[in-house]
Amino acid sequence: SITGSFVFSELMKNSSWLNYGKLRGGWAQAGNATTPYQLEDYADVTNPFQGNPRYSNPDQANNKYLVPELKTTKEIGLELSLFNRRVGIDASYYDVITEDLITPVETFTSTGYTSFIKNAGKLQNKGFETTINVNPIRTQDFSWDVTWNFAKNENKLLELSGNAQSLLIQNAPFQVSLYAIVGQPYGQIYGTDFTYDDKGNKVIGDDGLYVASGQKSLGS
């Protein structure tokens, strides 16, 4: 990692409105390894029955070829203190890329497992955080401070292994499935919706039940 900052207010000491100003930046890279028990398959040991030990095969297949996730973070920030320290601003923007994302992937139960663990893709999280402090009233006997903060994060799946564009993560109840889709936030919920007519009314079939649509995105 490497970080640095520049206190530019030192060059503006005669300024009447700027008390303090600093520009900061940083870059860091770190690995995130998996647990050793996700590299080989082991039998699950359950509670004994009448004194006899019990063992069973796990539902998830492990992977001896897993490599650590690699997270790269870039951040830039600005700190300001203005108007005799009555206004303070602290804002930062970050961009985090995680490669070789370790995640369980659903598989056919005919393999003997319901899922297997793998390095499945590349994920991005970027956004900004801001804090503003205001001191509108300051007297010898009374001071009023107001703090406002705001943060926003955008998550996007950049790529999947094998140049795939979508990956089934898990089948959920009620005909809903969870997908990882390139170009969209990780964890897209797909399922059926109602069918609507031209006026936006829900269509009812001859059996008296609502007519279901095909699979569509219901959110993330």
N, C-alpha and C positions, 0 to 999 in steps of 0.2 A: 504494500500500500504506500501511497504518497499523498501528503496533504500540504497545503500552503495557504497563506492569507496575505492580504495587502491592506494596511490601514491607511487609506487615502486621506483621511481627515488630518493626518499629520502634515500634509501639504497645504491644508486650508485652515491654519490655526487662527487666522483673522476673520473667519467667516462668522457672521452674526446668527445664522440660522442652523448651522451644522455643528453639533457637539462631538459626534463620533460617527465614523463611517468605515466599514470594513467589507472587503470582498474576499470570499474564501472559495476554495475548490479542493476536490479530493478524488482519488481513484484507488480502488481496492479490488483485490481478487482473492478468493478463498475457495477451498474445496470442502465438500460436504459428503463424507463417506457414509455408506450404509452400515448396518450392523453385521457382525460376522455370521449371524444365523439367517441371513438372506442370501448367502452365497452357496449353501448346500442344502439339500433336503434332509430333514430330520423327522423322525416319528414324534407325534404328540403324545405326551404322557398324561393320562387322565387319572381321576381318583380311583383307587383300588376298589374292587368289588369282592367282598367277603375275603379280604386279605390277599387277593390275587391282583398283580399289576395289570393295567390295561394300556394298550398302545393303539394308535390309529394314524392313518396317513393324513397330513395336513391338506386343507383345501387349496392353499396357494403353493405353486411351484416356484422354487427359488432359482437363482441364476448365478453360476460361478464366473460368468463373464462380465458382471457389473463393474462399471468404473465410477469413481466419485463424481457427483455433480460439481460443476464449476460455476461459481457466481462472480460476476464482474459488476462492480458498482461505480458509477460516476455521479458526482454531485457538485453543484455550484450554489453559493448562497450569498446573501447580502444582509448586512446589519447596519441600521441607521438609528441615530438619536438626534432629534431635531428640536428647535425652538426652546432652548433652555431645558432640554430633556422632558418636554411635555408630550412629545410624540416619539414612539419607538417602533421600529419595523424590523422584523426578522423573517426573511423569506428564503426558501431553498427549493431547488429543482433537482430531481434525481432520476436516474435511468439505470435499472438493474436487469441484467441478462443472466438467466440461469440455463446452462447447457447440460446435456446428458441427464435430463430430468428423470429421477427414479420414481416410478409409479407402478402400481399393480394394474394389469390389463386383463380384462375378462377373456376367457377362452372356452372352447367346447368342453362340456363335462365328460364327453367320451374319452378325453385324455386322462381322466382320473382327478382332474383339478378344476376348480371354478375360475382361477385366475393365475397369472404368472407375473413375476416382477421383472422389469426391464428398464433400460435407459431409453425413454420413449420420445424425447423431443427437446425443444428449445423454447423458453418462456421469457417474456418481457414484462416488467412492471415499471411504469414511469409515472411521474406526477409531481406535485408541488405542495409545500406546506407553508403557511403564512401565519404569523402572529403580529398583531398590532396593539400596542399599548398607548392609551391616551390619558393625560392628566388634565382634564378641563378646569378643575378648581384646585387651587393650592394657596392656602393662607397659613398664617402662623399657627392657627388652632385647628384647621380642618384641611383634609386633602381627599380628593375623590379620584380614584383610578378605575379605568375601564379597559378590559382586555378582550380582544376578539381574535379567534383563531379559525382557520379554514384549511382543509386538506382534501386533496382529490388524487385518486390512484386509477390508472388505466392498465388493465391486464390484457395481454394478447399472446396467443400461442403463435410463435413464428414459424416453426417447422416441426415435422414428425420424422421419426426414423424411417428409412426406406422410401423417402419422398412421398409418403402417404399424406392424404389431405384430411382424413378423419380417422378417429380411433374410438371404438366403443370402450368406455371405462367401466360402466356397470349398468345392468338392467335393474330398474327399480320397480316397485309394485305399481299396479294400475296402468299397465301398458306405457310406462314412461321409462326412457333410457337416458343415460348420461354420456355425453360425447366430448372428446377433445377435437376441435376443428380448427385447422390452420386459418389464421387471420381473425379469429374471434376470441373472446375471453375464455379461459380454461373452464371447462365444466358446463357445456351447453345442455339444457334440458329439452329433450325432444319427446313429443307425445301427440295424442289426438286432440283436436279442438272440435267445437260445434261447426256445423255447416250452416251458412247464412244465405238468405236470398238477397235480391238486389236492394231491398229496403233495410237490410241489416237484421232481419228477424231470423231466429233459429228455425231451421227446417226440421219438421217432424215427419217420420216415416209412416208407412201404413200400419206398422205394429204399435204405433203410439209412442215410440221412443225417439229421442233426438238422433239425427243422422250424424255420425262421426265423420270428421275430415280425415285426410291422410296424415302421416307423420309430419310435424312442423315444429319449428323452434318455439318454445314456450318461455324462454328466458335463460338466465345463467345463474 
